[in-house]
Amino acid sequence: MSSRMRGDSPSGRIIAKHFLSDKVEHFTESVIREMTRQAMLHGAVNLAQGFPDFPAPAEIKQAAQQAVGADVNQYAITWGAKNLRNAIARQTQIWQGVVVDPEKEITVCCGSTETMIATLLAVCNPGDEVVIFEPYYENYGPDSVLSGAKPKFVKLRPPRDENGEWTFDEKELRRAFDRHTKAIILNTPNNPTGKVFSREELLLIRDLCLEFDVLAITDEIYEHILYDGTEHISMASLDGMRERTVTINGMSKTYSVTGWRVGWAIAPEKITNAIRKVHDFLTVGAPAPLQEAGAAALSMPAEYYSKLAEGYRLRRDHLLPALTGAGFRCFRPRGAYYVMTDISGFGFKDDVSFAQHLVQNIGVAVVPGSSFYRDPKDGARQVRFAFCKKPETLDEAVRRLGRLGGGN
Ligand SMILES: Cc1ncc(COP(=O)(O)O)c(C=O)c1O
C-alpha cells in the first residue's frame, strides 16, 4: 500500500494527514476570531475582537457608494488605485515627514493582514529568523511559519502598577539578533499591550537593525489612536531606516471599517517590487471601490483624527475603573484600543478556563492572554478586552462583569 493511501477511509471521510502541509501543523486557528464565534453562540457581549460596533464616518460610506455607482467595479491596478496611493504618499509626508513615491514604493493589499504575509513571503528565505516582541498580535506567529522564517520572541514585561509602561530588556533584545536575523516585526501603538514605543526605544532598535543589517517591518495600524500625550513615531522617519523599513498600515482601525479589507505597505522600491509580485498572485488586488473611498478617507480633516483618539480615551477611562472594580488588575494602554488585564484575583486555573467562564456564564467575550504568547503559560494570568465599542455595549459588559463578585 502506498503511503499516500494509508490512513484514508474508503468513504473518503477521514482526511489523511499526508494531504496537509506540515506548515499548518505549527499553528492553530485564530483564538480571537474563535472568541467572536463563541460570543455569537452564547449571546455574549463581544469585547474579544477589535472591530468597532458603531457606524463608520458618513463621508467615507458616501465615497464608497459613489464609487460603486460610478462603476468602479473592476480590478484596480494590482498594486493599488492611483488615487489611494497618492493620498497615502501625501499623508505619510504630512504625518511622519517621510517622502514616498506613490508609483514605486506603495502596495495596496487586502487589509494589513495580507500586507504582512505578502511582505514576509517577499523577504524571507528558509532559515531566516524574525524577531517579534511578545505578547504579540497573534497573526505574526503563523505569518512567520508560512513564510518559512523562524520567529524569535523577546519579552515585553508588564508594568508593576497600573500607570507604568511595558518595557523590554535591552540585552535580551540584542541576544535575539544574529547573522540569521532577517527582520524585526514591530507593532506600535501595540496590540495587545497598548504600549507606544518611545523614541529612545525605537533608536535602540534602529541601531540593532543597522548593526546586524536587519529589516524593520512595522505594523502602525493604530497610529492615530494615542492617549496621554504620547506620540507615534514611525520607524521609517528615523535616520538610516528609510531604506530598511516596511511600514504597514490600513483603513480598518483609523476609519472603523475592518470589513473593507484595505491596507498597504510602504517600502523601498526593490522590496516593493517583491511585495507587489507576491500580492498579485495572492489576491490580485483590494476591492476597487473601497480603495477610492480610502482616498476620500485619507482626505479627512485633522480634527477627525483628534476626535477619534478622544472618543477612545473616554471609553478607556470609563472601562478601566469598572474593570478594576470588577476584580481585574489593569495595565493602562497609551495607544490602540485594548486593555490587557491580570486575572490572578479570580483564582481560576488559567486564562482559557476563565475566558470560557466569562463567555458562557457571565456573557462577556474576551481573548485569553495565552494566545498572545509562544508559551501559553506566559499568558495564563491575563485576558485582553477590546474597547472599540459603543458606550452602551461597554456598559452592558460592565453590568455583566459585576456578577463576577469582584475577585479577591
Ligand atoms: C496589530 C494589528 N495588525 C493588523 C490587524 C488587522 O488589520 P487589517 O484589518 O488591516 O487586516 C489588527 C487587527 O486587529 C491588529 O491589531
The ligand as an ORCA input file, in Angstrom:
! r2SCAN-3c Opt
* xyz 0 1
  C      -1.767     44.954     15.255
  C      -2.767     44.602     14.209
  N      -2.375     44.492     12.935
  C      -3.248     44.158     11.972
  C      -4.574     43.933     12.245
  C      -5.507     43.551     11.128
  O      -5.695     44.661     10.300
  P      -6.486     44.584      8.929
  O      -7.942     44.673      9.237
  O      -5.996     45.801      8.172
  O      -6.133     43.333      8.244
  C      -5.044     44.046     13.549
  C      -6.450     43.782     13.882
  O      -6.837     43.615     14.994
  C      -4.105     44.395     14.556
  O      -4.486     44.518     15.824
*
